[in-house]
Amino acid sequence: MRRMVAETRVAPAQLMLPAFVAEGIDGPREITTLPGQYQHTTESIKKLAEQCVETGIGGIDLFGVPTRKDEIGSEAWNPEGILNKGIEAVRDAVGDDLVICADTCLDEFTDHGHCGALRPDGTVDNDATLPLYAEMAVSQARAGAHMVSPSGMMDGQIAVIRDALDAEGFTDVSILAYSAKYASAFFGPFRGAVNSSLKGDRKAYQQDPANRREGLRETLLDLAEGADLVMVKPASHYLDVLSDVAEISQVPVAAYQVSGEYAMLEAAAANGWIDRQRCIVESLTSIARAGADVILSYWAVEAAGWLR
């Protein structure tokens, strides 16, 4: 009876799996900060993508882990760079059977770990970063991405990327905008997953966790610039913002269940303090209940089996 009259339902097709493809490894390597998740080679990422298709989830979001970094993150748009090679590998393996999304940000590729080019004083130069994002997005489209996802929170990034993609003929490549991305402590385990070089924080360009209305304002700006989907990140501790965004958005709304959310539940489950499966499904349901059409989750593949 509960199942029949449930107001909120989570379907595998609305789940997207964040995944990591790394340079310089010869097989999948477990991420210590995200137990059960792996850095993949370009070969093992194909098998993961095929598994995603088999379970019926909607998409995969690829992050690159390079061995070479520099001040502006130039490996990000290198056709032979690890992220673009990973996109090519996944597209070769599954074609159009899975939405292939690529993270469009420089933080994994810069030697300072920030999301853009730096000024001499060490602060991020918003306007100097925009053409780098455009070049990265176009390279990802050429590699086979169906969707690019600018996550750097630079002002104007959506409009610049849309113009660049259209100019190169990639009018069908969608933009998933990280619209309300907060300077959250819950991102911590992710930095181990991508071998982050960050020193300091990103408070100058990510949002203050105390600000609810700002999340809505940033979303409206991205919508005006042509975002095809908008995202709230993190998910579970920002359900109020997610609800606000879902209320006004005329495009699909995504939410990212981030590494800290994953790690906390996994740690509690490992200690026998919670019912792991019930808590995972409940967390996904709460995100959908708040208004998410798409949920990025490290449990996407596993949860899809339960949800089916």
One Martini backbone bead per residue (centre of mass of N, CA, C, O) as a GRO file, in nm:
protein
  308
    1MET     BB    1   0.058   0.063  -0.022
    2ARG     BB    2   0.294   0.257  -0.002
    3ARG     BB    3   0.399   0.213  -0.290
    4MET     BB    4   0.135   0.301  -0.441
    5VAL     BB    5   0.117   0.609  -0.274
    6ALA     BB    6   0.366   0.741  -0.337
    7GLU     BB    7   0.487   1.069  -0.391
    8THR     BB    8   0.785   0.953  -0.418
    9ARG     BB    9   1.010   0.869  -0.692
   10VAL     BB   10   1.289   0.663  -0.773
   11ALA     BB   11   1.478   0.641  -1.067
   12PRO     BB   12   1.740   0.528  -1.241
   13ALA     BB   13   1.727   0.749  -1.479
   14GLN     BB   14   1.796   0.993  -1.254
   15LEU     BB   15   2.081   0.881  -1.239
   16MET     BB   16   2.428   0.980  -1.159
   17LEU     BB   17   2.771   0.894  -1.207
   18PRO     BB   18   3.050   0.956  -1.048
   19ALA     BB   19   3.376   0.954  -1.217
   20PHE     BB   20   3.723   0.825  -1.240
   21VAL     BB   21   4.002   0.921  -1.447
   22ALA     BB   22   4.339   0.796  -1.458
   23GLU     BB   23   4.671   0.861  -1.454
   24GLY     BB   24   4.923   0.618  -1.398
   25ILE     BB   25   4.752   0.351  -1.411
   26ASP     BB   26   4.685  -0.025  -1.433
   27GLY     BB   27   4.426   0.003  -1.244
   28PRO     BB   28   4.201  -0.005  -1.026
   29ARG     BB   29   4.171   0.245  -0.755
   30GLU     BB   30   4.108   0.287  -0.447
   31ILE     BB   31   3.942   0.524  -0.251
   32THR     BB   32   4.000   0.607   0.069
   33THR     BB   33   3.766   0.839   0.102
   34LEU     BB   34   3.589   0.623  -0.101
   35PRO     BB   35   3.456   0.357  -0.032
   36GLY     BB   36   3.397   0.177  -0.340
   37GLN     BB   37   3.576   0.370  -0.500
   38TYR     BB   38   3.738   0.465  -0.823
   39GLN     BB   39   4.013   0.473  -1.008
   40HIS     BB   40   4.041   0.483  -1.361
   41THR     BB   41   4.086   0.357  -1.653
   42THR     BB   42   4.016   0.354  -1.991
   43GLU     BB   43   3.918   0.057  -1.957
   44SER     BB   44   3.751   0.042  -1.686
   45ILE     BB   45   3.544   0.266  -1.768
   46LYS     BB   46   3.393   0.094  -1.972
   47LYS     BB   47   3.276  -0.115  -1.774
   48LEU     BB   48   3.123   0.088  -1.605
   49ALA     BB   49   2.941   0.198  -1.830
   50GLU     BB   50   2.807  -0.075  -1.893
   51GLN     BB   51   2.683  -0.102  -1.611
   52CYS     BB   52   2.507   0.148  -1.626
   53VAL     BB   53   2.330   0.045  -1.854
   54GLU     BB   54   2.228  -0.220  -1.719
   55THR     BB   55   2.088  -0.054  -1.469
   56GLY     BB   56   1.952   0.228  -1.596
   57ILE     BB   57   2.100   0.471  -1.582
   58GLY     BB   58   2.142   0.794  -1.714
   59GLY     BB   59   2.453   0.862  -1.611
   60ILE     BB   60   2.790   1.009  -1.651
   61ASP     BB   61   3.051   1.171  -1.451
   62LEU     BB   62   3.357   1.303  -1.551
   63PHE     BB   63   3.684   1.279  -1.400
   64GLY     BB   64   4.010   1.404  -1.393
   65VAL     BB   65   4.352   1.248  -1.331
   66PRO     BB   66   4.643   1.390  -1.353
   67THR     BB   67   5.006   1.420  -1.375
   68ARG     BB   68   4.976   1.702  -1.518
   69LYS     BB   69   5.052   2.035  -1.407
   70ASP     BB   70   4.945   2.383  -1.410
   71GLU     BB   71   4.853   2.712  -1.386
   72ILE     BB   72   4.597   2.660  -1.616
   73GLY     BB   73   4.526   2.359  -1.703
   74SER     BB   74   4.600   2.246  -2.007
   75GLU     BB   75   4.506   1.940  -1.993
   76ALA     BB   76   4.194   1.992  -2.021
   77TRP     BB   77   4.229   2.046  -2.364
   78ASN     BB   78   4.371   1.793  -2.426
   79PRO     BB   79   4.312   1.538  -2.643
   80GLU     BB   80   4.530   1.348  -2.463
   81GLY     BB   81   4.393   1.373  -2.217
   82ILE     BB   82   4.241   1.197  -1.968
   83LEU     BB   83   3.949   1.302  -1.996
   84ASN     BB   84   3.918   1.280  -2.307
   85LYS     BB   85   3.989   0.978  -2.315
   86GLY     BB   86   3.755   0.891  -2.135
   87ILE     BB   87   3.527   0.986  -2.314
   88GLU     BB   88   3.600   0.817  -2.559
   89ALA     BB   89   3.577   0.542  -2.421
   90VAL     BB   90   3.277   0.560  -2.342
   91ARG     BB   91   3.161   0.619  -2.623
   92ASP     BB   92   3.270   0.354  -2.746
   93ALA     BB   93   3.111   0.161  -2.545
   94VAL     BB   94   2.794   0.321  -2.539
   95GLY     BB   95   2.739   0.578  -2.676
   96ASP     BB   96   2.383   0.662  -2.643
   97ASP     BB   97   2.302   0.484  -2.372
   98LEU     BB   98   2.457   0.728  -2.226
   99VAL     BB   99   2.507   0.999  -2.044
  100ILE     BB  100   2.783   1.210  -2.119
  101CYS     BB  101   2.961   1.368  -1.869
  102ALA     BB  102   3.165   1.667  -1.802
  103ASP     BB  103   3.397   1.816  -1.622
  104THR     BB  104   3.421   2.189  -1.620
  105CYS     BB  105   3.730   2.213  -1.473
  106LEU     BB  106   4.060   2.309  -1.327
  107ASP     BB  107   4.137   2.185  -1.043
  108GLU     BB  108   4.274   1.908  -1.146
  109PHE     BB  109   4.500   2.084  -1.343
  110THR     BB  110   4.615   2.259  -1.123
  111ASP     BB  111   4.887   2.335  -0.910
  112HIS     BB  112   4.680   2.504  -0.700
  113GLY     BB  113   4.359   2.395  -0.717
  114HIS     BB  114   4.207   2.590  -0.873
  115CYS     BB  115   3.933   2.700  -1.101
  116GLY     BB  116   4.165   2.908  -1.205
  117ALA     BB  117   4.315   3.175  -1.282
  118LEU     BB  118   4.576   3.376  -1.155
  119ARG     BB  119   4.677   3.627  -0.986
  120PRO     BB  120   4.948   3.767  -0.837
  121ASP     BB  121   4.781   3.752  -0.546
  122GLY     BB  122   4.613   3.454  -0.576
  123THR     BB  123   4.362   3.518  -0.718
  124VAL     BB  124   4.087   3.470  -0.901
  125ASP     BB  125   4.037   3.512  -1.254
  126ASN     BB  126   3.751   3.524  -1.402
  127ASP     BB  127   3.794   3.636  -1.702
  128ALA     BB  128   4.050   3.455  -1.767
  129THR     BB  129   3.887   3.176  -1.737
  130LEU     BB  130   3.663   3.157  -1.953
  131PRO     BB  131   3.829   3.066  -2.213
  132LEU     BB  132   3.917   2.797  -2.081
  133TYR     BB  133   3.638   2.672  -2.057
  134ALA     BB  134   3.569   2.682  -2.355
  135GLU     BB  135   3.799   2.496  -2.448
  136MET     BB  136   3.720   2.256  -2.275
  137ALA     BB  137   3.432   2.208  -2.380
  138VAL     BB  138   3.506   2.159  -2.677
  139SER     BB  139   3.691   1.914  -2.624
  140GLN     BB  140   3.464   1.738  -2.502
  141ALA     BB  141   3.281   1.735  -2.747
  142ARG     BB  142   3.491   1.605  -2.939
  143ALA     BB  143   3.517   1.340  -2.752
  144GLY     BB  144   3.174   1.288  -2.677
  145ALA     BB  145   3.006   1.474  -2.518
  146HIS     BB  146   2.673   1.551  -2.423
  147MET     BB  147   2.786   1.695  -2.154
  148VAL     BB  148   2.849   1.986  -1.967
  149SER     BB  149   3.004   2.087  -1.627
  150PRO     BB  150   3.025   2.377  -1.485
  151SER     BB  151   3.199   2.415  -1.147
  152GLY     BB  152   3.358   2.707  -1.085
  153MET     BB  153   3.186   2.978  -1.040
  154MET     BB  154   3.189   3.168  -1.283
  155ASP     BB  155   3.112   3.452  -1.412
  156GLY     BB  156   2.965   3.376  -1.731
  157GLN     BB  157   3.015   3.069  -1.817
  158ILE     BB  158   2.764   2.984  -1.979
  159ALA     BB  159   2.772   3.184  -2.216
  160VAL     BB  160   3.057   3.116  -2.318
  161ILE     BB  161   3.010   2.813  -2.370
  162ARG     BB  162   2.770   2.834  -2.562
  163ASP     BB  163   2.914   2.997  -2.780
  164ALA     BB  164   3.144   2.795  -2.834
  165LEU     BB  165   2.975   2.549  -2.913
  166ASP     BB  166   2.814   2.680  -3.144
  167ALA     BB  167   3.062   2.772  -3.319
  168GLU     BB  168   3.145   2.444  -3.345
  169GLY     BB  169   2.851   2.279  -3.374
  170PHE     BB  170   2.747   2.214  -3.055
  171THR     BB  171   2.419   2.248  -3.010
  172ASP     BB  172   2.357   1.954  -2.856
  173VAL     BB  173   2.524   2.037  -2.621
  174SER     BB  174   2.494   2.034  -2.292
  175ILE     BB  175   2.426   2.231  -1.984
  176LEU     BB  176   2.544   2.176  -1.656
  177ALA     BB  177   2.480   2.385  -1.394
  178TYR     BB  178   2.660   2.513  -1.127
  179SER     BB  179   2.470   2.728  -0.948
  180ALA     BB  180   2.450   2.608  -0.634
  181LYS     BB  181   2.764   2.641  -0.495
  182TYR     BB  182   2.918   2.551  -0.202
  183ALA     BB  183   3.146   2.615   0.064
  184SER     BB  184   3.210   2.298   0.152
  185ALA     BB  185   3.307   2.044   0.380
  186PHE     BB  186   3.176   1.794   0.205
  187PHE     BB  187   3.425   1.781  -0.017
  188GLY     BB  188   3.678   1.643   0.102
  189PRO     BB  189   3.699   1.343  -0.024
  190PHE     BB  190   3.730   1.434  -0.323
  191ARG     BB  191   4.027   1.538  -0.312
  192GLY     BB  192   4.141   1.248  -0.301
  193ALA     BB  193   4.022   1.147  -0.577
  194VAL     BB  194   4.193   1.400  -0.746
  195ASN     BB  195   4.459   1.500  -0.625
  196SER     BB  196   4.462   1.763  -0.480
  197SER     BB  197   4.636   2.102  -0.470
  198LEU     BB  198   4.494   2.249  -0.254
  199LYS     BB  199   4.524   2.573  -0.101
  200GLY     BB  200   4.286   2.647   0.105
  201ASP     BB  201   4.008   2.810  -0.055
  202ARG     BB  202   3.665   2.889  -0.223
  203LYS     BB  203   3.513   3.153  -0.108
  204ALA     BB  204   3.539   3.364  -0.351
  205TYR     BB  205   3.332   3.162  -0.555
  206GLN     BB  206   3.176   3.032  -0.345
  207GLN     BB  207   2.918   2.985  -0.139
  208ASP     BB  208   2.749   3.069   0.137
  209PRO     BB  209   2.587   2.857   0.356
  210ALA     BB  210   2.397   3.100   0.474
  211ASN     BB  211   2.282   3.138   0.168
  212ARG     BB  212   1.975   3.117   0.007
  213ARG     BB  213   1.907   3.344  -0.205
  214GLU     BB  214   2.171   3.319  -0.369
  215GLY     BB  215   2.103   3.053  -0.509
  216LEU     BB  216   1.872   3.173  -0.678
  217ARG     BB  217   2.028   3.398  -0.819
  218GLU     BB  218   2.237   3.218  -0.964
  219THR     BB  219   2.030   3.054  -1.124
  220LEU     BB  220   1.902   3.286  -1.287
  221LEU     BB  221   2.161   3.352  -1.440
  222ASP     BB  222   2.197   3.076  -1.582
  223LEU     BB  223   1.927   3.077  -1.728
  224ALA     BB  224   1.982   3.340  -1.893
  225GLU     BB  225   2.250   3.195  -2.034
  226GLY     BB  226   2.147   2.875  -2.110
  227ALA     BB  227   2.077   2.655  -1.929
  228ASP     BB  228   1.966   2.311  -1.928
  229LEU     BB  229   2.076   2.273  -1.635
  230VAL     BB  230   2.048   2.270  -1.277
  231MET     BB  231   2.244   2.302  -0.966
  232VAL     BB  232   2.280   2.151  -0.642
  233LYS     BB  233   2.565   2.208  -0.408
  234PRO     BB  234   2.483   2.027  -0.207
  235ALA     BB  235   2.210   1.836  -0.099
  236SER     BB  236   2.111   1.746   0.201
  237HIS     BB  237   2.197   2.049   0.330
  238TYR     BB  238   2.012   2.192   0.063
  239LEU     BB  239   1.692   2.154   0.037
  240ASP     BB  240   1.591   2.445   0.035
  241VAL     BB  241   1.733   2.534  -0.223
  242LEU     BB  242   1.623   2.314  -0.405
  243SER     BB  243   1.326   2.397  -0.375
  244ASP     BB  244   1.355   2.680  -0.485
  245VAL     BB  245   1.463   2.602  -0.766
  246ALA     BB  246   1.229   2.411  -0.851
  247GLU     BB  247   1.005   2.633  -0.844
  248ILE     BB  248   1.152   2.821  -1.094
  249SER     BB  249   1.236   2.609  -1.290
  250GLN     BB  250   1.231   2.529  -1.656
  251VAL     BB  251   1.446   2.323  -1.588
  252PRO     BB  252   1.622   2.085  -1.495
  253VAL     BB  253   1.706   1.942  -1.172
  254ALA     BB  254   2.001   1.913  -0.984
  255ALA     BB  255   2.180   1.691  -0.750
  256TYR     BB  256   2.467   1.658  -0.526
  257GLN     BB  257   2.590   1.377  -0.370
  258VAL     BB  258   2.847   1.403  -0.184
  259SER     BB  259   3.127   1.274  -0.041
  260GLY     BB  260   3.044   1.332   0.258
  261GLU     BB  261   2.773   1.189   0.248
  262TYR     BB  262   2.884   0.915   0.174
  263ALA     BB  263   3.099   0.873   0.401
  264MET     BB  264   2.913   0.886   0.646
  265LEU     BB  265   2.730   0.642   0.581
  266GLU     BB  266   2.955   0.434   0.546
  267ALA     BB  267   3.071   0.460   0.833
  268ALA     BB  268   2.814   0.391   0.990
  269ALA     BB  269   2.771   0.114   0.857
  270ALA     BB  270   3.049  -0.013   0.935
  271ASN     BB  271   2.957   0.020   1.253
  272GLY     BB  272   2.640  -0.060   1.278
  273TRP     BB  273   2.437   0.209   1.311
  274ILE     BB  274   2.303   0.143   1.029
  275ASP     BB  275   2.089   0.105   0.758
  276ARG     BB  276   2.219   0.126   0.463
  277GLN     BB  277   1.997   0.096   0.246
  278ARG     BB  278   1.778   0.272   0.376
  279CYS     BB  279   1.950   0.534   0.390
  280ILE     BB  280   2.008   0.569   0.093
  281VAL     BB  281   1.718   0.577  -0.011
  282GLU     BB  282   1.625   0.809   0.172
  283SER     BB  283   1.822   1.020   0.063
  284LEU     BB  284   1.722   1.014  -0.231
  285THR     BB  285   1.426   1.080  -0.170
  286SER     BB  286   1.473   1.361  -0.041
  287ILE     BB  287   1.587   1.490  -0.298
  288ALA     BB  288   1.342   1.441  -0.476
  289ARG     BB  289   1.130   1.577  -0.288
  290ALA     BB  290   1.270   1.869  -0.322
  291GLY     BB  291   1.314   1.854  -0.677
  292ALA     BB  292   1.484   1.643  -0.814
  293ASP     BB  293   1.551   1.501  -1.136
  294VAL     BB  294   1.863   1.482  -1.071
  295ILE     BB  295   2.110   1.243  -0.934
  296LEU     BB  296   2.418   1.265  -0.790
  297SER     BB  297   2.576   0.940  -0.721
  298TYR     BB  298   2.780   0.688  -0.583
  299TRP     BB  299   2.507   0.488  -0.572
  300ALA     BB  300   2.367   0.453  -0.848
  301VAL     BB  301   2.414   0.154  -0.927
  302GLU     BB  302   2.321   0.016  -0.668
  303ALA     BB  303   2.042   0.157  -0.636
  304ALA     BB  304   1.912   0.062  -0.900
  305GLY     BB  305   1.865  -0.230  -0.808
  306TRP     BB  306   1.663  -0.158  -0.584
  307LEU     BB  307   1.458   0.026  -0.748
  308ARG     BB  308   1.374  -0.206  -0.957
   0.00000   0.00000   0.00000
